[in-house]
Amino acid sequence: MYKIIGADQKEYGPVSADQLRQWIAEGRVDGRTKVQPDGSTDWKTVAELAEFAGVLPPAPSLSTPPLHIPAIPAQPRHSPMAVWAMAVGIFSVLCCQFLGPVAIVLGAVALSQLKSHPELAGRGFAVTGIALGIVSLLMAVAVALLLIFSPDFMQSFQRAMQQ
């Protein structure tokens, strides 16, 4: 018969050797559980008692290689210049066509940086910024041509704005 100290640090028992073997099989007792055999005053771990050596699962040794957990690959960092190229390109198309050249220059510089720093991502942002910059320039040219070659358009526009 044995007394044990449970995980809650309370003393339990007496329990039989068969009961301890069942608890070991269920995972309720392991090699670190403190046990006091009948007739003894010393507390020992279950792993120290020879009668339970065949029942305990083998303890991991220091020579056992650790479990290999693959690292999550780091996400590539986006080029800030490429992100700015796209943002300025969007802004230039929406309201400020004079920013078109800025978006084109930012996109070109970003593409140059991306070639010299392959660890960076953002090629799509840079190309989008260039494309939107070109679109905004074409829009500005179209408006300028419309104003130059159609003076009636400007007068009609002014009248419509006044009403």
C-alpha positions as CSV (number, residue, x, y, z in Angstrom):
1,M,0.0,0.0,0.0
2,Y,1.1,3.5,-0.7
3,K,0.3,7.1,0.2
4,I,0.6,9.7,-2.6
5,I,0.7,13.5,-2.8
6,G,-1.6,14.7,-5.5
7,A,-1.2,17.6,-7.8
8,D,-3.2,19.7,-5.3
9,Q,-0.5,18.9,-2.7
10,K,-2.9,16.9,-0.6
11,E,-2.1,13.5,0.8
12,Y,-4.1,10.5,-0.5
13,G,-4.2,6.8,0.4
14,P,-3.6,4.3,1.2
15,V,-3.8,2.9,-2.4
16,S,-2.7,-0.4,-3.8
17,A,0.1,-0.9,-6.3
18,D,-2.5,-2.0,-8.8
19,Q,-4.5,1.3,-8.3
20,L,-1.2,3.3,-8.8
21,R,-0.5,1.4,-12.0
22,Q,-4.0,2.2,-13.3
23,W,-3.5,5.9,-12.4
24,I,-0.2,5.8,-14.3
25,A,-1.9,4.3,-17.3
26,E,-4.6,7.0,-17.1
27,G,-2.0,9.8,-16.8
28,R,-3.2,10.8,-13.4
29,V,0.2,9.8,-11.9
30,D,3.6,10.3,-13.5
31,G,7.2,9.7,-12.5
32,R,7.3,13.0,-10.5
33,T,4.4,12.1,-8.2
34,K,5.5,11.8,-4.6
35,V,4.8,8.3,-3.0
36,Q,5.4,6.9,0.5
37,P,5.4,3.1,0.6
38,D,3.8,1.5,3.7
39,G,6.3,1.1,6.5
40,S,8.5,3.9,5.2
41,T,8.8,7.5,6.4
42,D,10.5,8.8,3.3
43,W,8.7,10.3,0.3
44,K,10.0,9.2,-3.1
45,T,9.0,9.8,-6.6
46,V,7.2,7.0,-8.5
47,A,10.2,6.9,-10.9
48,E,12.4,6.0,-7.9
49,L,10.4,2.9,-7.1
50,A,11.5,-0.2,-9.0
51,E,8.1,-1.8,-8.9
52,F,6.7,0.9,-11.3
53,A,9.7,1.1,-13.7
54,G,8.0,-1.0,-16.3
55,V,4.7,0.9,-16.2
56,L,6.1,4.5,-16.5
57,P,6.6,5.9,-19.9
58,P,10.3,6.7,-20.6
59,A,11.3,10.1,-19.4
60,P,12.7,12.4,-22.1
61,S,16.5,12.5,-21.8
62,L,18.8,15.4,-22.5
63,S,20.2,13.5,-25.5
64,T,16.7,13.3,-27.1
65,P,16.6,15.9,-29.9
66,P,13.9,18.5,-29.3
67,L,10.8,18.5,-31.4
68,H,11.4,20.4,-34.6
69,I,8.8,23.0,-35.3
70,P,9.2,24.7,-38.6
71,A,9.5,28.5,-38.5
72,I,6.8,30.5,-40.2
73,P,8.5,32.3,-43.1
74,A,8.7,36.1,-42.6
75,Q,6.5,38.1,-44.9
76,P,8.4,40.3,-47.2
77,R,8.5,44.0,-46.3
78,H,6.9,46.3,-48.8
79,S,8.9,49.2,-50.3
80,P,7.6,52.4,-48.7
81,M,8.4,54.2,-52.0
82,A,6.2,51.8,-53.9
83,V,3.3,52.3,-51.5
84,W,3.7,56.0,-51.8
85,A,3.7,55.8,-55.6
86,M,0.4,54.0,-55.6
87,A,-1.2,56.3,-53.0
88,V,-0.1,59.5,-54.9
89,G,-1.2,57.9,-58.2
90,I,-4.7,57.3,-56.7
91,F,-4.9,60.8,-55.3
92,S,-3.8,62.3,-58.7
93,V,-6.5,60.5,-60.6
94,L,-9.2,61.4,-58.1
95,C,-8.6,65.1,-57.7
96,C,-5.1,66.5,-58.4
97,Q,-3.8,65.7,-61.9
98,F,-0.7,67.8,-61.3
99,L,0.5,65.0,-59.0
100,G,0.7,62.6,-61.9
101,P,4.4,63.2,-62.5
102,V,5.2,62.7,-58.8
103,A,3.5,59.3,-58.9
104,I,5.5,58.4,-62.0
105,V,8.8,59.4,-60.4
106,L,8.0,57.7,-57.1
107,G,7.1,54.5,-59.0
108,A,10.2,54.6,-61.1
109,V,12.4,55.1,-58.1
110,A,10.6,52.3,-56.2
111,L,11.2,49.9,-59.1
112,S,14.9,50.8,-59.1
113,Q,15.1,50.2,-55.3
114,L,13.3,46.8,-55.7
115,K,15.9,45.7,-58.2
116,S,18.7,46.4,-55.8
117,H,16.9,45.0,-52.8
118,P,15.2,41.7,-53.7
119,E,14.1,41.1,-50.1
120,L,11.5,44.0,-50.5
121,A,8.1,43.5,-52.1
122,G,5.8,46.0,-53.8
123,R,6.5,45.8,-57.5
124,G,2.7,45.8,-58.1
125,F,2.4,49.0,-56.1
126,A,5.1,50.7,-58.0
127,V,3.7,49.7,-61.4
128,T,0.2,50.8,-60.3
129,G,1.5,54.2,-59.2
130,I,3.2,54.7,-62.6
131,A,0.1,53.6,-64.5
132,L,-2.2,55.9,-62.4
133,G,0.3,58.8,-62.8
134,I,0.1,58.3,-66.6
135,V,-3.7,58.2,-66.5
136,S,-3.8,61.4,-64.5
137,L,-1.5,63.1,-67.0
138,L,-3.6,62.0,-69.9
139,M,-6.7,63.3,-68.1
140,A,-5.0,66.7,-67.5
141,V,-3.9,66.9,-71.2
142,A,-7.5,66.0,-72.3
143,V,-9.0,68.8,-70.1
144,A,-6.4,71.3,-71.4
145,L,-7.1,70.4,-75.0
146,L,-10.8,70.6,-74.4
147,L,-10.4,74.1,-72.9
148,I,-8.1,75.3,-75.7
149,F,-10.1,74.0,-78.6
150,S,-13.6,74.5,-77.3
151,P,-13.9,78.0,-75.7
152,D,-17.7,77.5,-75.7
153,F,-17.3,74.6,-73.3
154,M,-15.7,76.9,-70.7
155,Q,-18.5,79.4,-71.0
156,S,-21.1,76.7,-70.7
157,F,-19.3,75.3,-67.7
158,Q,-19.2,78.8,-66.0
159,R,-22.9,79.3,-66.6
160,A,-23.8,75.9,-65.2
161,M,-21.7,76.6,-62.1
162,Q,-23.5,79.9,-61.5
163,Q,-26.9,78.3,-61.6
